[in-house]
């Protein structure tokens, strides 16, 4: 019995010694090996948050057929100083009916040098940007990632009524007694504004060559080039073309034809006044 106790005691001592020897090998080692080690210390101080104190209401109109940079302004303050609210943390968004436009950049427009900055943020307004009231979202984020948002003001985008024709010169060529289409048919009317148009109106004028003329009653127009040559035009009178609506960012084809009368003199006939296209 005593012999068994001695063996058990010896085994226990052996296991304890092995555990002491192996533990440093299996435990993770942190820091720098040796008789010293080191670690870094980080402290984030968040003693205040930014506040947006003023957002400027804006009203503007797009440029027909192009883009326009509109400037939006707002003020923000920070109790720890303006260094905590750089321009990189400023932004403006405008929204209407789920469509959002975001500023392409902001700068500090003015500052009191202590706690308040005035920001100037640019948004590109396209010619087809919908008219009406847009909500403004002004945001400033400080260096500690604290955010202030103001959505109290509005941007009003005005109406732009604009159209452009395919070319400033439409030409025909043919022999008397034939019907020919204009060179480059179809012509087209392009909507370069931000309003839908229900119809195109075409005002035509007689063509002249010295004392000779060809009446515009010989000319026709249509918007589909199917089912006939089209509607006859009337001198110095607006003719509303059938099926001629032109929605925003779209164009409407217009096909022009002339039935050259028999017996007219040879030569080039020019309109007495430019033909006019209006939309409504």
PyMOL commands that set and color helices and strands:
alter all, ss='L'
color gray80, all
select helices_A, chain A and resi 2-26+82-84+87-89+216-218
alter helices_A, ss='H'
color red, helices_A
select strands_A, chain A and resi 50-55+58-60+67-78+90-96+99-102+105-111+116-126+132-141+147-150+154-157+163-165+179-181+187-191+200-203+207-209+212-214+219-222+231-232+238-240+251-259+270-271+276-279
alter strands_A, ss='S'
color yellow, strands_A
deselect
rebuild
show_as cartoon
